[in-house]
């Protein structure tokens, strides 16, 4: 896949990371012949549209899709629809509807009973966030962006049931599109910044190669990477076993880019939360850019991990999403790499196979090359 054009790289995956999840339907088994695969629908957010209005429209669309499925296939036992919303460069699943033919036949208009709004979709699309306090007038800055939408701490979720349910293969994910437009004035130029010692000491493996051509740059035209260390990571508290497997992935990547855990979500560079299951998505990484007090361009990344994965899978999905968060905003074409971007179900012939992918030499090679490139992160104007 090397040599792919920049336009193609931007269009390849709409929603955050090559989901390293398992090739199985929601619930851990493949769908029966009488059950259709989830029908994906994308709606476009209109100017000044509220999130409530967006959801109301999504429910109407889901109802029409369910009716079309049952009318079009008399043998269909269960219909499923997943609605995603596109807002500028952001895309996120917002609503899932699922119903059996029997329930639909009894009350074909009760979409409210068969649908649920997907947790954190409002935040991922930038509709919500705590109010931003007004600040005194400051001198004109060279790097600027719109008022930041800060992601609030995630609400508490219920304890994972003992029967582990899996998200399906490598779906697209809203985090992969580099969120938030960035305005950078001409006096600011990307600069090569010293890489951390772990990457500096790593010797590039020429046999493994890299996928730098697949790494998307941000909208200001630079690579997104960290310039201050250690990178502070917040892990949602209250789930000790889950957190242990998340920390394993953090520790593995810290060999190359040092990270340290913090209990303060607001000051964290990377924040990791548990969310309710979203069909087809095991995890997502979403960056947000802002201007620091010193006028430099900075960023933070929010990672969400779907519930009902086995703990080894939690580590793999965290590894993959951290790969994005550390600078690998792209995918490889090989299932042997952690940053594989294809559908794992296709790669295994539809069989349910546990994928516990390690960090590969190609993954590390590419991360090192990213950190060798000029970046706007951390830069200020003259």
Secondary structure, DSSP 8 states (H G I E B T S, - for coil): -TT--HHHHHHS-SSSS-----SS-TTSS---TTB---EEEEEE--TT--HHHHHHHHHHHHHHHHHHHHHH-TT--EEEEEEEEEETTEEEEEEEEEEEHHHHHH-TT-HHHHEEE-TTHHHHTTS--------------SEE-S---------------SS-----S----GGGS--S--EE-TT---B-----HHHHHS---TTT---GGG----TTSS-----SSSEEEEE-SS-HHHHHHHHHHHHHHHTTS-EEE-S-TTT-SEEEEEE--BTTBSEEEEEEEEE-TTS-EEEEEEEEEESS--HHHHHHHHHHHHHHHHT--S-BS-TTSTTB-S-HHHHTTT----------HHHHHHHHHHHHS-B-TT----
